[in-house]
Amino acid sequence: MLLDAASLYFRAFYGVPTSVTAPDGRPVNAVRGFLDMTARLLTAHGPDRLVACWDDDWRPDFRVAALPSYKAHRLSPEGGEETPPELGPQVPVLVDVLAAAGVARVGAPGYEADDVIGTLATRARGPVDVVTGDRDLFQLVDDVRGVRVLYTNRGITDIEVVDEAAVSARYGIPGRAYADFAVLRGDPSDGLPGVAGIGAKTAAALITEFGDLAGVRAAAARTAVPRAPLTAAVLKRLHAGAAYLDAAPVVVAVARDVDLPAVEGALPRRPADAGALAALADAHGLRSSLGRLGAALGWPADVLD
């Protein structure tokens, strides 16, 4: 099980009220929501390995160089990612909690968590569950290899299992074609404009007809007599968007070959540092959430006493 950590703690922050606080009054809603979600996922799906995948770089230079609009709308005045003031201080707390609990946490300089997930999923020898609220990771779904997405629809309890059939049902495209579909359609949440004038239905029709983005572009280059779905208007739009189509695939495609160390991710049968975890639990009011996580991991009931 690979957790898209930033996606989950943002989802937890907005899904759990900020009135959930530590003894000193500071909000801990994102930390508690993340831990509670993880406990539910472990109980429901029973993985034998677990890795929290981290954004060491939420807006990598190689993606910005290809498409300057990439996540530009999320930039703070200081140049970092715009984050709610109540959330920022909770992230280091979560880092400390995961370390003390013994849950593997992996990031890579210059890459997003998506790329860490893509690499670990590609390396995996068995089935993989990717937990995220980010549709970009639908491109990893692979029924043959047993890679699926557990998609957090809303809050921290609504989880949709996404396999190739679910991708096809949702978007009307082949199950492994999400990345090319996203390039054509665009994604405003990532600052990805798409090809002007080509919406989801046209993008799906093009990908279904020609198989992938390369097939669409090849067909557009050789088509002399327009016919659906390559109508005259669509051909004009594809030609006008050629520079964008040259740049966007490297932005959308999840890296699958990041230089990562070997990652076991074995479930911790006891906390890595029970004393530190107990101190964190008391300082931040996390005993109930850590109790649920511990129960899901099979820890002794008195491990934090």
C-alpha positions in Angstrom: 0.0 0.0 0.0 1.5 3.3 -1.2 0.1 6.4 0.5 0.1 9.7 -1.4 0.9 11.5 1.8 0.3 15.1 0.9 -3.0 14.3 -0.8 -4.1 12.5 2.3 -3.1 15.0 4.9 -4.7 17.8 2.8 -7.9 15.7 2.5 -7.8 15.0 6.3 -7.3 18.7 7.0 -10.4 19.6 5.1 -12.4 16.5 6.2 -11.8 16.9 10.0 -12.6 20.2 11.7 -9.8 22.4 13.0 -11.6 22.3 16.4 -9.8 19.0 16.8 -6.8 20.3 18.8 -3.8 19.3 20.9 -3.9 20.0 24.7 -2.2 23.3 24.0 -5.0 24.3 21.6 -3.1 23.9 18.3 -5.1 22.1 15.5 -4.1 18.5 14.9 -7.0 17.6 12.6 -4.8 16.7 9.7 -2.6 14.4 11.8 -5.5 12.7 13.4 -7.4 12.3 10.2 -4.3 10.9 8.4 -3.8 8.3 11.2 -7.4 7.4 11.3 -7.6 7.0 7.5 -4.5 4.8 7.5 -5.9 2.6 10.3 -9.2 2.1 8.3 -7.2 1.3 5.1 -5.0 -1.2 6.9 -8.1 -2.9 8.4 -10.1 -2.9 5.2 -7.4 -4.0 2.8 -4.8 -5.8 4.8 -1.6 -4.9 3.0 1.7 -6.6 4.1 3.7 -3.5 3.3 3.0 0.2 3.7 4.9 3.3 2.5 4.0 6.9 3.0 5.3 8.6 -0.2 6.3 12.3 0.2 6.5 15.4 -1.9 10.2 16.4 -1.5 9.4 18.8 -4.4 5.8 19.6 -5.0 6.5 21.5 -8.2 9.6 20.0 -9.8 11.8 22.1 -12.1 11.6 19.7 -15.0 7.8 20.0 -15.1 7.9 23.8 -14.8 10.5 24.0 -17.5 8.2 22.1 -19.8 5.0 24.0 -18.8 5.4 27.1 -16.7 1.7 27.1 -15.8 2.2 23.9 -13.9 0.7 24.4 -10.4 1.5 28.2 -10.8 -1.9 29.1 -9.2 -0.8 27.3 -6.0 2.3 29.4 -5.5 2.4 31.5 -2.3 3.9 35.1 -2.4 7.1 33.5 -0.9 7.4 31.1 -3.7 6.4 27.9 -1.9 3.1 26.0 -2.0 0.1 28.0 -0.6 -0.9 26.1 2.5 -3.5 26.9 5.1 -1.8 28.4 8.2 -3.3 25.7 10.5 -2.0 22.9 8.3 1.7 23.8 7.9 2.8 23.2 11.5 1.0 19.8 11.5 3.2 18.3 8.7 6.4 18.1 10.9 4.3 16.5 13.6 3.1 13.8 11.2 6.7 13.2 10.0 7.8 12.7 13.7 4.8 10.4 14.4 5.5 8.2 11.3 9.1 7.9 12.2 8.4 6.9 15.8 5.7 4.5 14.7 8.1 2.9 12.2 6.1 3.5 9.1 8.3 3.9 6.1 8.4 7.4 4.6 10.1 7.9 1.2 10.7 11.0 -0.9 13.2 12.0 -3.6 14.8 15.4 -4.2 13.4 17.0 -7.3 10.4 14.7 -7.5 6.8 14.6 -6.3 5.2 11.8 -4.3 3.5 10.8 -7.6 6.9 9.9 -9.0 7.9 8.0 -5.9 4.6 6.0 -6.1 5.1 5.4 -9.8 8.6 4.0 -9.2 7.7 1.8 -6.2 4.6 0.5 -8.0 6.7 -0.4 -11.1 9.3 -2.1 -8.9 6.7 -4.1 -7.0 6.5 -7.9 -7.5 2.9 -8.2 -6.3 -0.3 -6.3 -6.2 -0.3 -2.6 -5.2 -2.9 -0.3 -3.7 -2.2 3.4 -4.4 -4.1 5.6 -1.9 -4.7 9.1 -3.3 -7.2 11.9 -4.0 -5.2 12.8 -7.2 -6.7 11.5 -10.4 -3.3 11.8 -12.1 -2.4 8.5 -10.5 -5.1 6.7 -12.4 -2.5 6.3 -15.1 -0.8 3.6 -13.0 -3.8 1.4 -12.9 -2.9 -2.0 -14.4 -5.2 -5.0 -14.0 -2.5 -7.5 -15.2 0.0 -6.4 -12.5 -2.7 -5.8 -9.9 -2.1 -2.1 -9.5 -5.2 -0.2 -8.5 -6.1 3.1 -6.9 -8.0 3.6 -3.7 -9.4 7.0 -4.5 -10.5 9.3 -1.7 -13.6 10.9 -3.1 -14.6 13.1 -0.1 -13.5 13.4 3.5 -11.5 10.6 4.9 -14.0 7.7 4.7 -15.3 7.7 1.2 -13.0 5.4 -0.8 -13.6 4.3 -4.4 -11.6 1.3 -5.8 -10.4 2.3 -9.2 -9.2 -0.4 -11.7 -9.1 -0.4 -15.5 -12.9 -1.0 -15.7 -13.6 1.9 -13.4 -11.4 4.3 -15.5 -13.2 3.1 -18.7 -16.6 3.6 -17.0 -15.8 7.0 -15.7 -14.1 8.5 -18.8 -15.0 6.3 -21.7 -11.4 5.5 -22.5 -9.2 2.4 -22.4 -8.3 1.6 -18.8 -4.6 2.5 -19.1 -5.0 5.6 -21.2 -5.6 8.2 -18.5 -2.4 10.2 -18.9 -2.9 10.8 -22.7 -6.6 11.7 -22.0 -5.5 14.2 -19.3 -3.0 15.8 -21.7 -5.7 16.5 -24.2 -8.5 17.5 -21.9 -6.3 19.4 -19.4 -6.6 19.7 -15.6 -7.1 23.1 -14.1 -6.3 21.9 -10.7 -2.7 21.4 -11.9 -2.5 24.4 -14.2 -2.7 22.1 -17.2 -4.7 23.9 -19.9 -5.3 21.1 -22.3 -5.9 21.7 -26.0 -8.1 24.7 -26.4 -11.6 23.7 -27.5 -11.1 19.9 -26.8 -13.1 18.8 -23.8 -13.5 15.5 -22.1 -15.9 13.9 -24.6 -13.7 14.8 -27.6 -10.6 13.7 -25.8 -12.1 10.4 -25.0 -13.3 9.8 -28.5 -9.9 10.6 -29.9 -8.0 8.3 -27.5 -10.6 5.5 -28.0 -10.3 5.8 -31.8 -6.5 6.1 -32.1 -5.3 4.3 -28.9 -3.0 7.0 -27.4 -1.7 10.5 -27.9 0.9 9.5 -30.4 -1.8 7.8 -32.4 -4.0 10.9 -32.3 -1.2 13.1 -33.4 -0.1 10.8 -36.2 -3.7 10.6 -37.5 -4.0 14.4 -37.4 -0.8 14.7 -39.4 -1.9 12.4 -42.2 -5.6 13.2 -42.3 -6.5 14.9 -45.6 -10.3 14.5 -45.4 -11.7 15.3 -42.0 -14.1 12.8 -40.4 -15.3 12.2 -36.9 -13.7 12.3 -34.4 -11.0 14.2 -36.4 -13.4 16.9 -37.7 -12.1 20.0 -39.4 -12.5 21.9 -36.1 -10.7 19.3 -34.0 -7.8 19.1 -36.6 -7.5 22.9 -36.4 -7.4 22.7 -32.6 -4.8 19.9 -32.5 -2.5 21.8 -34.9 -2.9 25.0 -33.0 -2.0 23.1 -29.8 1.1 21.4 -31.2 3.6 23.2 -28.9 1.5 22.4 -25.9 1.2 18.8 -27.0 5.0 18.6 -27.4 5.5 19.8 -23.8 2.6 18.4 -21.7 3.3 14.7 -21.7 6.5 15.0 -19.6 4.4 17.1 -17.1 1.6 14.6 -16.9 3.5 11.3 -17.0 4.4 9.9 -13.6 8.1 9.0 -13.4 8.7 5.3 -12.9 12.4 5.3 -12.7 13.4 7.6 -9.8 16.7 6.7 -8.1 15.3 5.4 -4.8 16.9 3.2 -2.3 15.5 -0.3 -1.7 12.3 0.2 0.3 10.9 -2.8 2.3 8.0 -1.0 4.0 7.2 -4.0 6.2 4.4 -3.3 8.6 5.8 -2.3 12.0 4.7 -4.9 14.6 5.8 -2.6 17.3 6.6 1.2 17.2 10.2 2.0 16.2 10.4 4.2 19.3 7.6 3.6 21.7 8.8 6.3 24.2 9.0 9.0 21.5 5.6 7.9 20.1 4.0 8.1 23.6 5.5 11.6 24.1 4.1 12.7 20.8 0.7 11.2 21.6 0.5 13.1 24.9 1.8 16.4 23.5 -0.5 16.4 20.5 -3.6 14.6 21.8 -3.1 11.6 19.5 -3.6 8.7 21.8 -7.0 7.6 20.4 -5.8 7.8 16.8 -2.6 6.0 17.6 -4.6 3.4 19.4 -6.6 2.7 16.3 -3.5 2.7 14.2 -1.8 0.3 16.6 -4.8 -2.0 16.6 -4.8 -2.1 12.8 -1.1 -3.0 12.9 -1.5 -5.6 15.6 0.5 -3.7 18.3 0.0 -4.9 22.0 -2.7 -2.8 23.6 -0.3 -1.4 26.2 2.5 -0.5 23.8 2.2 3.2 24.6 1.8 2.9 28.4 
